[in-house]
Amino acid sequence: VDWCGCSPNDFKPADFHRFQQTVRPTFFARKFEASVNQEIVNQLDAYLFGPFPQGTPGLNSYWESVYDEPDGVASLSDTQLTYYHSFSRLGLARAAASLQGNQNDHSCRYFPMGHPVSVHFYFHFDQFQGYLVKHHATNLATSKLEIMETWVAPKKNLRLSTPAGSTFSRLQFAEIGTEWDAKERIFRNIGGLMGPMDETVGMQKWNKGPNVTVTVVWIDPTNVIAATYDILIDASAEFTHYRPPLNQPLRPGVWGVRILHNWILMAEIRFLIVPLAYNKHQPIKQDDTLKLHNGPAKNSYMEQSFHGLNPILNIPVSLAYVEQAKRNAALTGSELERWVDSLVGELWEAADVCALGPTACPVMQACAKSPWSSMSPDPKSQLGEPHADGRIR
């Protein structure tokens, strides 16, 4: 199957027929990668060893470890560390909100403690469901340290719009991210965790159709138009991607990217450039926030200014936005964390929280009983001793 000197593509369900031919021996020269496609792994597993029983837990879920405590926080970027801490705090806020009514009941209120314990990607039916962060926190009612896992799920950040009378229907999907893998056509930075010094890439996925030219406009959190460019989409093009050469640091906050056809809005994407709460894995100091969180020199992302497009695109320029951004750029400590959490909360939500051990919070479920948790049963991933015939199942 596909022997080649290059790095071959991952197997997908469309390749399954290749395994079923029995005329000659089948050799694998391609990769299985469950974060790209797990269904083909399940299909081949069932083909070789027989299907798992109906109702097997975790059969269509996949967890991938991104970080574990023994790795040490030095293995994380400051952007990742900032996000993971914020995800933990979103989980604690969800736990606190779970007991409505009695303000004096602190059994589900917590104070965060230390760095995250572990982080996983979570996929279900080959769809990215979000991040799972294990973390310590002190229960305010008992003053005891508890360990819990928070699931944060991405909010919808793409809005496709087809204006009345428009015949434009080629755009399927669009995303902003980093680490674009042109071979598998995915961003390897899963979930798009981006900070001020990241090199952002815009990707679009297209239906086949007539040749068309679209305009892409990047807008920073203070409504400065950072970049605009045209893309010619060939009739057969499926994907396009481009990294505008933006001057750094990118201003932290929620950015917008608009895709226009004949200057009519077809899609809008929101993405977050997170302000860094850490610099070299230590809480960031004001000298560094002022350098990293103030946007590029002279607020200019490229040599060319696109200021004249603001009125055409109806994007108001407000001095108040700029003044607020300047104030935010000076934040440190708990004020900076509050700003980080408010921004992260615009694009992510705490979907659930579970306990890994004893907990004083009566409404918090055990992680082993939460089907999304990395601690829940996953029989398909259990490996034991090979049988006498050499098979694993």
Helices and strands as residue ranges (DSSP letters): G 13-15, H 16-20, H 39-49, E 61-68, G 69-71, G 73-75, H 78-97, E 110-124, E 127-139, E 145-154, E 158-160, E 171-177, E 180-181, E 186-187, E 201-206, E 212-219, E 225-233, E 239-242, E 253-261, E 264-273, E 278-279, E 282-283, H 286-292, G 297-299, H 309-312, H 319-329, H 333-347, E 348-355, E 365-366, G 367-369, G 379-381
